[in-house]
Amino acid sequence: MPTSPSLHKTWIGFRAAGSAGREIDAGSCNGCELEIHALNNAFYDLERFGLKFVASPRHADVLLVTGPVTHNMREALERTYAATPDPKWVVAVGDCALDGGLFAGSYAVVGGVSAVVPVDLHIRGCPPTPNALLKGLIALVDQ
């Protein structure tokens, strides 16, 4: 259980409201996915905060997008965004999702996630740690 009062308040609110997330790999190296998957292990236990991952964007209210958006994944990301009911949050995970990262300027890359869909939160890192992901998601809910 979190120790700081503000984190505790966020934890209680997040747990009561509950949230469902959908992860979209828009062209990443899979480093960010490994860190996102770590959120589900017993140490980080994301579900204690009321967030769980779902298979369909129709059941999600948080989209976690990793990697630079490639031309091949642009339409898939747009369709996933459109299929997610409002209100929804988009989280760009990792440096590549921010601005294309190492792949910026490549013939295969459109750019960062914000070049395709509106982004509510960027979580920096290559890849970001599970702690950074957890802090970012809690900060998003605390807004």
C-alpha positions as CSV (number, residue, x, y, z in Angstrom):
1,M,0.0,0.0,0.0
2,P,1.4,3.5,-0.9
3,T,2.7,5.5,2.0
4,S,2.3,9.2,1.0
5,P,-1.2,10.7,1.6
6,S,-1.6,12.0,-1.9
7,L,-0.5,8.7,-3.5
8,H,-2.9,6.9,-1.1
9,K,-5.8,9.2,-2.2
10,T,-5.0,8.5,-5.8
11,W,-4.7,4.8,-5.2
12,I,-8.2,4.7,-3.5
13,G,-9.7,6.8,-6.3
14,F,-8.1,4.8,-9.1
15,R,-9.2,1.5,-7.4
16,A,-12.7,2.7,-6.9
17,A,-13.1,4.0,-10.5
18,G,-11.2,1.2,-12.2
19,S,-9.7,1.6,-15.6
20,A,-9.0,-0.7,-18.5
21,G,-5.9,-0.2,-20.7
22,R,-5.0,-1.4,-24.2
23,E,-1.4,-1.6,-25.3
24,I,-0.6,-0.8,-29.0
25,D,2.8,-1.5,-30.5
26,A,3.0,1.0,-33.3
27,G,6.4,-0.1,-34.5
28,S,8.7,-0.4,-31.4
29,C,11.7,-2.6,-30.7
30,N,9.6,-4.4,-27.9
31,G,11.7,-2.9,-25.0
32,C,8.8,-0.8,-23.8
33,E,6.4,-3.8,-24.1
34,L,8.7,-5.8,-21.7
35,E,8.5,-3.1,-19.1
36,I,4.7,-2.8,-19.6
37,H,4.3,-6.5,-19.1
38,A,6.3,-6.3,-15.9
39,L,3.5,-4.1,-14.5
40,N,1.4,-7.3,-14.3
41,N,3.9,-9.3,-12.2
42,A,3.5,-9.8,-8.4
43,F,6.0,-7.0,-7.6
44,Y,4.3,-4.1,-9.3
45,D,0.8,-5.7,-9.4
46,L,-1.0,-3.0,-11.5
47,E,-4.4,-4.5,-10.8
48,R,-4.2,-3.4,-7.1
49,F,-4.5,0.2,-8.5
50,G,-7.7,-0.8,-10.5
51,L,-6.0,-0.9,-13.9
52,K,-6.1,-4.0,-16.0
53,F,-5.3,-4.7,-19.6
54,V,-8.0,-5.7,-22.0
55,A,-7.9,-7.3,-25.5
56,S,-10.3,-5.0,-27.2
57,P,-10.1,-1.2,-27.5
58,R,-13.9,-1.1,-27.2
59,H,-13.4,-2.1,-23.5
60,A,-10.5,0.3,-22.9
61,D,-10.3,3.9,-21.6
62,V,-6.5,4.2,-21.7
63,L,-4.4,3.5,-24.8
64,L,-0.7,2.9,-24.1
65,V,1.1,3.3,-27.4
66,T,4.8,2.3,-27.8
67,G,7.3,2.9,-30.6
68,P,7.4,5.3,-33.5
69,V,4.3,5.1,-35.6
70,T,5.3,3.3,-38.9
71,H,3.4,3.8,-42.1
72,N,2.1,0.3,-41.8
73,M,0.7,0.9,-38.4
74,R,-0.8,4.3,-38.9
75,E,-4.2,3.1,-40.0
76,A,-4.3,0.5,-37.3
77,L,-3.6,3.1,-34.6
78,E,-6.2,5.5,-36.0
79,R,-8.8,2.7,-36.1
80,T,-8.0,1.6,-32.5
81,Y,-8.3,5.2,-31.4
82,A,-11.6,5.6,-33.1
83,A,-12.9,2.3,-31.6
84,T,-12.1,3.4,-28.0
85,P,-15.1,5.0,-26.4
86,D,-14.9,8.5,-24.9
87,P,-13.6,9.6,-22.5
88,K,-10.2,8.1,-23.3
89,W,-6.6,8.9,-22.5
90,V,-3.7,8.2,-24.8
91,V,-0.3,7.6,-23.2
92,A,2.8,7.6,-25.4
93,V,5.3,5.2,-23.8
94,G,9.0,5.7,-24.4
95,D,11.2,8.1,-26.3
96,C,10.3,6.6,-29.7
97,A,6.6,7.3,-29.1
98,L,7.4,10.9,-28.2
99,D,9.2,11.9,-31.4
100,G,10.3,8.8,-33.3
101,G,13.4,8.3,-31.2
102,L,16.2,6.4,-32.9
103,F,13.9,5.8,-35.9
104,A,13.0,9.5,-36.5
105,G,13.5,10.4,-40.2
106,S,13.4,6.8,-41.4
107,Y,11.5,6.2,-44.6
108,A,9.2,3.8,-42.7
109,V,8.3,6.1,-39.8
110,V,5.5,8.7,-39.7
111,G,6.8,10.1,-36.4
112,G,5.7,10.1,-32.8
113,V,2.3,9.1,-31.6
114,S,1.1,12.7,-31.5
115,A,1.6,12.9,-35.2
116,V,-1.3,10.5,-35.6
117,V,-3.6,10.8,-32.5
118,P,-3.8,13.3,-29.7
119,V,-1.6,12.4,-26.7
120,D,-2.5,13.1,-23.1
121,L,0.7,11.9,-21.4
122,H,4.3,11.1,-22.5
123,I,6.3,8.7,-20.4
124,R,10.0,9.2,-21.3
125,G,12.7,6.5,-21.2
126,C,14.3,4.0,-23.5
127,P,12.6,2.0,-22.2
128,P,10.8,3.6,-19.3
129,T,11.1,1.6,-16.1
130,P,8.0,0.0,-14.6
131,N,8.2,2.5,-11.8
132,A,8.1,5.4,-14.3
133,L,5.1,3.8,-16.0
134,L,3.3,3.4,-12.8
135,K,4.0,6.9,-11.6
136,G,2.8,8.2,-15.0
137,L,-0.4,6.3,-15.0
138,I,-1.2,7.4,-11.4
139,A,-0.4,11.0,-12.3
140,L,-2.8,10.7,-15.3
141,V,-5.6,9.6,-13.1
142,D,-4.8,12.3,-10.5
143,Q,-5.5,15.0,-13.0
